[in-house]
């Protein structure tokens, strides 16, 4: 039987769109579900891109360690492309693709009891500062920004180190810290309990998000196609992420 014109046209569309069509047409049983390990700062946005995978969110470095230890996973979404590319060099991941960018902000409790008005206030004696651990990308980025501003003394005010950006937000929202440094896209998760203060553009590190396949199969390629396609761009843009 000659293929219908619609079938012939499908063969000519972009590979990413074709993968999405194939995913939608699949039976979608549990065996087809995708296990995604992703940066904690993507907790709210990735389910909007695709609600079907099994997601596990955390610090990008911690998740990479789990991959090296053999944790079951199909896709790795990192807030630090360097970590993903290390996995690729080790033969644990495929080609790494950057798909989004972010920036840092200071977050303080809504009543701001310290009070903190600008980034320089983080170095004042007695300020309780909470950062993510240096092994988490947001923790490393925060330290880079402070040192670029000549505020290494702020690191002496670290009251606690959290596993990821959500841990930092939780401490500040509960009033257990005077300030923290998180991604700009995290602030909405704190709701009325927090407010943000800008960090100068000159101090901002280059923050990029990347995705890579750990297992190459149709369902995983379809997930990546959806993330990189119009649906992914719309969800990321709505959450405050920008193009890399």
C-alpha positions as CSV (number, residue, x, y, z in Angstrom):
1,X,0.0,0.0,0.0
2,X,1.3,3.4,-0.9
3,X,1.9,5.6,2.2
4,X,-0.6,8.4,2.7
5,X,0.5,11.9,2.0
6,X,0.3,12.7,5.7
7,X,2.7,9.8,6.4
8,X,5.1,11.1,3.7
9,X,5.1,14.6,5.2
10,X,5.8,13.3,8.7
11,X,9.0,11.8,7.3
12,X,10.1,15.3,6.3
13,X,9.4,17.1,9.6
14,X,12.2,17.9,12.1
15,X,13.4,15.0,14.1
16,X,12.5,16.5,17.4
17,X,8.8,17.0,16.4
18,X,8.6,13.5,15.0
19,X,9.8,12.1,18.3
20,X,7.1,14.0,20.2
21,X,4.5,12.6,17.8
22,X,5.8,9.1,18.3
23,X,5.6,9.5,22.1
24,X,2.1,10.7,21.9
25,X,1.1,7.7,19.8
26,X,2.8,5.1,22.1
27,X,0.9,3.1,24.6
28,X,2.7,4.8,27.5
29,X,2.9,1.8,29.9
30,X,5.2,1.8,32.9
31,X,8.0,0.2,30.9
32,X,8.0,3.3,28.7
33,X,8.2,5.8,31.6
34,X,11.4,7.9,31.7
35,X,13.4,8.3,34.9
36,X,14.7,11.9,35.1
37,X,17.3,13.2,37.6
38,X,17.2,17.0,37.6
39,X,18.4,20.0,39.4
40,X,16.2,21.1,42.3
41,X,15.6,24.5,40.7
42,X,13.6,22.8,38.0
43,X,11.2,21.1,40.4
44,X,8.2,23.2,39.4
45,X,8.9,23.6,35.7
46,X,9.8,20.2,34.4
47,X,6.4,18.6,35.2
48,X,4.8,21.4,33.1
49,X,7.0,20.3,30.2
50,X,6.2,16.6,30.6
51,X,4.1,15.3,33.6
52,X,4.8,11.6,32.7
53,X,8.4,10.9,33.8
54,X,9.4,9.8,37.2
55,X,11.4,12.8,38.5
56,X,14.0,12.9,41.2
57,X,15.2,16.4,42.1
58,X,18.3,17.4,44.0
59,X,21.7,19.1,43.8
60,X,23.3,18.5,40.4
61,X,26.5,17.2,41.9
62,X,24.7,14.9,44.3
63,X,22.7,13.5,41.4
64,X,25.8,13.0,39.3
65,X,27.3,11.0,42.2
66,X,24.2,8.8,42.2
67,X,24.6,8.2,38.5
68,X,28.2,7.1,38.9
69,X,27.0,4.7,41.7
70,X,24.5,3.1,39.2
71,X,21.3,4.7,40.2
72,X,18.5,3.9,37.7
73,X,18.1,7.0,35.4
74,X,17.4,7.8,31.8
75,X,18.0,11.5,31.6
76,X,20.1,13.9,33.5
77,X,19.2,17.6,33.7
78,X,21.9,19.7,35.4
79,X,22.3,23.3,36.6
80,X,26.0,23.0,35.7
81,X,27.0,21.8,32.2
82,X,30.5,21.0,33.5
83,X,29.1,18.2,35.6
84,X,27.1,16.8,32.7
85,X,30.2,16.9,30.4
86,X,32.3,15.1,33.0
87,X,29.7,12.3,32.9
88,X,29.9,12.3,29.1
89,X,33.7,12.1,29.2
90,X,33.4,9.1,31.6
91,X,31.2,7.4,29.1
92,X,28.1,7.6,31.3
93,X,26.2,10.1,29.2
94,X,25.6,11.2,25.6
95,X,26.1,14.6,24.0
96,X,25.3,17.5,26.4
97,X,22.9,20.3,25.2
98,X,22.4,23.6,27.0
99,X,18.8,24.8,27.0
100,X,18.3,27.5,29.6
101,X,20.0,30.1,31.7
102,X,19.4,31.7,35.1
103,X,20.8,34.4,37.5
104,X,21.4,34.8,41.2
105,X,19.5,36.9,43.7
106,X,19.6,37.4,47.4
107,X,16.5,36.2,49.2
108,X,15.4,37.5,52.7
109,X,12.4,37.0,55.0
110,X,9.5,39.2,54.1
111,X,9.9,41.3,57.2
112,X,13.7,41.5,56.6
113,X,14.7,41.8,60.3
114,X,18.5,42.1,59.6
115,X,17.8,44.5,57.7
116,X,19.5,43.8,54.4
117,X,19.2,46.3,51.6
118,X,22.1,45.4,49.2
119,X,24.6,42.6,48.6
120,X,27.2,44.4,50.6
121,X,25.2,43.9,53.8
122,X,25.8,40.2,53.7
123,X,29.3,40.9,55.0
124,X,28.1,42.7,58.1
125,X,29.1,41.0,61.4
126,X,26.3,38.9,62.8
127,X,24.4,38.3,59.6
128,X,23.1,34.7,59.4
129,X,23.7,33.7,55.8
130,X,22.6,30.4,54.3
131,X,24.1,29.0,51.1
132,X,23.9,25.7,49.3
133,X,26.9,23.5,49.8
134,X,29.8,24.2,47.4
135,X,29.2,20.9,45.7
136,X,25.8,22.2,44.5
137,X,26.0,24.5,41.5
138,X,24.0,27.3,43.2
139,X,26.4,27.1,46.2
140,X,29.5,27.4,43.9
141,X,27.9,30.2,41.9
142,X,27.0,32.1,45.1
143,X,30.6,32.0,46.3
144,X,31.9,33.1,42.9
145,X,29.6,36.2,43.0
146,X,30.6,37.2,46.5
147,X,34.3,36.9,45.7
148,X,33.8,39.0,42.5
149,X,32.3,41.7,44.6
150,X,35.2,41.6,47.2
151,X,32.8,40.2,49.8
152,X,34.8,37.1,50.9
153,X,34.0,38.2,54.5
154,X,30.4,37.3,53.9
155,X,31.5,33.6,53.8
156,X,32.4,34.0,57.5
157,X,28.7,34.6,58.1
158,X,27.5,31.3,56.7
159,X,25.2,29.8,59.4
160,X,24.3,26.7,57.5
161,X,25.0,24.9,54.2
162,X,22.1,23.2,52.4
163,X,22.0,20.4,49.8
164,X,20.3,22.5,47.2
165,X,18.5,25.8,46.4
166,X,15.2,24.5,47.9
167,X,16.9,24.0,51.2
168,X,18.2,27.5,51.2
169,X,14.7,28.9,50.4
170,X,13.2,26.8,53.2
171,X,15.6,28.2,55.8
172,X,15.0,31.8,54.8
173,X,11.2,31.4,54.5
174,X,11.1,30.0,58.0
175,X,13.1,32.9,59.4
176,X,16.0,30.6,60.3
177,X,18.4,32.8,58.4
178,X,18.7,36.5,57.6
179,X,19.5,35.9,53.9
180,X,20.4,33.3,51.3
181,X,21.5,33.3,47.7
182,X,19.3,31.4,45.2
183,X,18.3,31.4,41.6
184,X,15.9,34.2,40.5
185,X,13.5,31.5,39.4
186,X,13.3,30.1,42.9
187,X,11.8,33.2,44.5
188,X,8.2,32.5,43.5
189,X,8.3,29.2,45.4
190,X,8.8,31.2,48.6
191,X,5.6,33.1,48.1
192,X,4.8,35.9,50.5
193,X,7.3,34.6,53.0
194,X,10.3,36.0,51.2
195,X,11.4,38.9,49.0
196,X,14.4,39.3,46.7
197,X,17.3,41.7,46.4
198,X,19.3,42.0,43.1
199,X,22.9,41.0,42.8
200,X,24.9,43.3,40.3
201,X,25.2,41.9,36.8
202,X,28.9,42.3,36.8
203,X,29.1,39.7,39.6
204,X,26.8,37.2,38.0
205,X,28.5,33.9,37.0
206,X,27.5,32.2,33.8
207,X,24.6,29.9,34.8
208,X,23.5,27.4,32.2
209,X,21.2,24.3,32.3
210,X,22.0,21.3,30.3
211,X,20.3,18.0,29.4
212,X,21.9,14.7,28.4
213,X,20.7,11.1,27.7
214,X,21.9,8.4,30.0
215,X,19.9,5.7,28.1
216,X,19.2,6.2,24.4
217,X,15.7,5.0,23.6
218,X,12.7,6.5,21.9
219,X,11.0,7.6,25.1
220,X,14.1,9.4,26.4
221,X,14.7,11.1,23.1
222,X,11.1,12.2,23.0
223,X,11.4,13.8,26.5
224,X,14.5,15.8,25.4
225,X,12.7,16.8,22.2
226,X,9.8,18.1,24.2
227,X,12.1,20.0,26.6
228,X,14.0,21.6,23.7
229,X,10.8,22.3,21.7
230,X,8.0,24.9,21.9
231,X,6.4,23.4,25.0
232,X,9.6,23.4,26.9
233,X,10.5,26.9,25.9
234,X,7.1,28.2,26.9
235,X,7.2,26.5,30.4
236,X,10.8,27.7,31.0
237,X,10.0,31.2,29.9
238,X,7.0,31.3,32.1
239,X,9.0,30.3,35.1
240,X,11.6,33.0,34.4
241,X,14.4,31.0,32.7
242,X,16.0,32.6,29.7
243,X,17.7,31.2,26.6
244,X,21.3,30.2,27.1
